Amino acid sequence: MSTAEQISPASLPIALDMHAVDLTDEQFYQLCRDNRDWRLELTASGELIIMPPTGSLTGSRNADINYQLTAWAKSDGTGLTFDSSAGFSLPNGAKRSPDAAWIRKERWETLTEQQQEGFAPICPDFVLELRSPDDSLSALQDKMVEYLENGARLGWLIDPKTRRIYLYRPGLPVECLENPESISGDPVLPRFVLNMKGVW
């Protein structure tokens, strides 16, 4: 029986203390490849977070967000976009997979091809987390703070249930937008505007 069959999705997410194992970057990457049915992250304190795949509605919302971000990035040409299947090794040691991300091309190109193929050792310039019905808001808020502490220049936490967007920027208090029709990424994402029609 596989790990995926032994763990009930209703019991997720769960956190496993991995201090005794001390996974290398390569081992964690292989663990993720061997367990594609689960979304895995590793915290800076050594906890392995096991999350179920998103529901269909959340997946559709996330696809719309990534479509808009990628269309802008292709037009802008200054960076690359990543969806929730991409993982990053943050400077604090955490391995995170934001729902959407963008990295300036000049930063991305400082990495070797081998680094780019694995969990790239870089924190994206822009990160976005989309709250699903089972996600803890406080856990996502902590994750957004972690992104900023590790070098992100802009973060959006989108909560479709309450129709709120939390904006995270270095050195500024968190801003909460109530049911916006759109949100601008300026100046980090110049001229990018996310239309919320397909998200709400």
FENZI-V92225 format. One line per field, one symbol per residue. phi: phi as a letter, one per 20 degrees, with the letter a starting at -180 (. if undefined). psi: psi as a letter, one per 30 degrees, with the letter a starting at -180 (. if undefined). A space follows every 50 residues. Layout:
phi=???
psi=???
//
This chain:
phi=.fgffedegfeefccdfdgfelffgfffgfgfffcffdedccefeneeed cfffffffffffffffffffffffffmeaddbefeedcefgenfdccffb bbcggfffffeffffffeegfaegfcccddfegefeffffffffffgffd pfdbccdddffdldcdddcgmcffdddelffbbeegefdgmeceeegedf
psi=kleeffkkffflllkkjgefeikleeeeeeeeefiffljklklfggkjkj klllleeeeeeeeeeeeeeeeeeeeegfaklkaffklkjlfgfkjlilfk lkkkefeeffkleeeeeajkikklekkkkjklefkkeeeeeeeeeeeefg fkfkkkjkjeefhkkkkkkkgllkkkkjhlflkkgkfeikgkkjkfefe.
//
